Amino acid sequence: MCLTSPVLARMLGARLEGNRPLHHMQIPQAHEVGRYIVTPMTKLTESGQYAASVSVRRGMHDRVFRLIPRFESAARAAHYALAQGRHFVLNNQLA
């Protein structure tokens, strides 16, 4: 599953031009949680830390949540994003 569309990139704050190119955004593999697809995403920030985001999709609609903490590694940011996305789905916090 590839979610590197220009629309999603703009939603996550990445620019296709300028000093923060799209390749700074890393998108790990999607995970199925019940009837939802949870996709953790990370982005290298200008400070050198990683920002975490998570996409929660059901059918043709998805929500993208940008998470507050910053991380020293992309792996930790992705792990946190996946945990938060799973929590949103499993605790019915998407309504």
Secondary structure, 3 states (H helix, E strand, C coil): CCCCCHHHHHHCCCCCCCCCCHHHEECCCCEEECCEEEEEEEEECCCCCEEEEEEEEECCEEEEEEEEEEECCHHHHHHHHHHHHHHHHHCCCCC
